[in-house]
Amino acid sequence: MPTDDAVQLGLLTNAIKYAPPRVPGDIALTVTELEQGEIRFELRDHGLGLPAQFDAATSRSLGMKLIARLARQLGGKPVWQNADPGTRFVLEFTPQERAD
């Protein structure tokens, strides 16, 4: 994976880690290589879950905006899901080689 992509993923995990509310519990991170060189990045917690009418596209949260922007920079579309209990964040993208 290109270093730039690894840095973006690191920023994503940091943004999600410090998103409120902070509920004690496990956080699971899975990175899987899919067909055609795609990467599936999945982060799951066992916290409170998403609000009833959650819509990431209209969220005014700075953290959600940062996550969406970093995901777009990687060439993927962020997906948030209720994990019952908790929340699952999924991002699939194809790492891009960048010229130095």
C-alpha positions as CSV (number, residue, x, y, z in Angstrom):
1,M,0.0,0.0,0.0
2,P,1.4,3.4,-0.9
3,T,2.6,5.5,2.1
4,D,0.1,8.3,1.4
5,D,-2.8,5.8,1.6
6,A,-1.5,4.4,4.9
7,V,-1.3,7.9,6.3
8,Q,-4.9,8.6,5.3
9,L,-6.0,5.3,7.0
10,G,-4.2,6.3,10.1
11,L,-6.0,9.7,10.2
12,L,-9.3,7.9,9.7
13,T,-8.7,5.6,12.6
14,N,-7.7,8.6,14.8
15,A,-10.8,10.6,13.8
16,I,-13.1,7.6,14.5
17,K,-11.3,6.8,17.8
18,Y,-11.9,10.2,19.3
19,A,-15.5,10.7,18.0
20,P,-18.0,11.2,20.8
21,P,-19.5,9.6,22.7
22,R,-16.6,7.8,24.3
23,V,-18.0,4.5,25.5
24,P,-15.6,1.9,27.0
25,G,-15.3,-1.3,25.0
26,D,-13.4,-3.0,22.2
27,I,-12.7,-1.6,18.8
28,A,-11.9,-4.1,16.0
29,L,-10.0,-3.1,12.9
30,T,-9.9,-5.4,9.9
31,V,-8.0,-4.7,6.7
32,T,-8.7,-7.2,3.9
33,E,-7.4,-7.4,0.4
34,L,-10.2,-8.0,-2.1
35,E,-10.2,-9.0,-5.7
36,Q,-8.4,-6.7,-8.2
37,G,-6.2,-5.3,-5.5
38,E,-9.0,-3.4,-3.6
39,I,-8.7,-2.9,0.1
40,R,-11.6,-3.3,2.5
41,F,-11.0,-1.3,5.7
42,E,-13.5,-2.0,8.5
43,L,-13.7,-0.5,12.0
44,R,-16.2,-1.8,14.5
45,D,-17.1,-0.8,18.0
46,H,-19.5,-2.1,20.6
47,G,-20.7,1.3,21.7
48,L,-24.1,3.1,21.5
49,G,-24.6,2.7,17.8
50,L,-25.8,5.4,15.4
51,P,-28.6,7.8,16.1
52,A,-32.0,6.8,14.7
53,Q,-32.0,9.1,11.7
54,F,-28.3,9.2,11.1
55,D,-27.2,10.5,7.7
56,A,-23.5,10.9,7.2
57,A,-24.1,13.0,4.1
58,T,-25.9,15.7,6.0
59,S,-24.0,15.5,9.3
60,R,-22.7,18.7,10.6
61,S,-20.0,17.0,12.8
62,L,-16.5,18.1,12.0
63,G,-15.3,14.5,12.7
64,M,-17.8,13.0,10.1
65,K,-16.7,15.6,7.5
66,L,-13.1,14.8,8.1
67,I,-13.7,11.1,7.8
68,A,-15.7,11.6,4.5
69,R,-13.0,13.8,3.1
70,L,-10.2,11.4,3.9
71,A,-12.2,8.5,2.5
72,R,-12.8,10.4,-0.8
73,Q,-9.0,11.2,-1.0
74,L,-8.5,7.4,-0.9
75,G,-11.0,7.0,-3.7
76,G,-13.6,5.2,-1.7
77,K,-17.1,5.9,-0.3
78,P,-17.4,5.7,3.5
79,V,-20.3,3.6,4.8
80,W,-21.6,3.6,8.4
81,Q,-23.8,0.8,9.6
82,N,-25.5,-0.1,12.9
83,A,-23.7,-3.2,14.2
84,D,-26.2,-3.9,17.0
85,P,-24.6,-3.3,19.4
86,G,-22.3,-0.5,18.2
87,T,-21.2,0.9,14.9
88,R,-19.4,-0.4,11.8
89,F,-17.5,1.8,9.5
90,V,-16.5,0.3,6.1
91,L,-14.4,1.7,3.3
92,E,-13.4,-0.1,0.1
93,F,-10.9,1.5,-2.2
94,T,-8.1,0.7,-4.6
95,P,-4.7,1.9,-3.5
96,Q,-3.3,4.4,-6.0
97,E,0.3,4.7,-7.0
98,R,1.4,8.2,-6.7
99,A,4.3,10.0,-8.4
100,D,6.9,11.4,-6.0
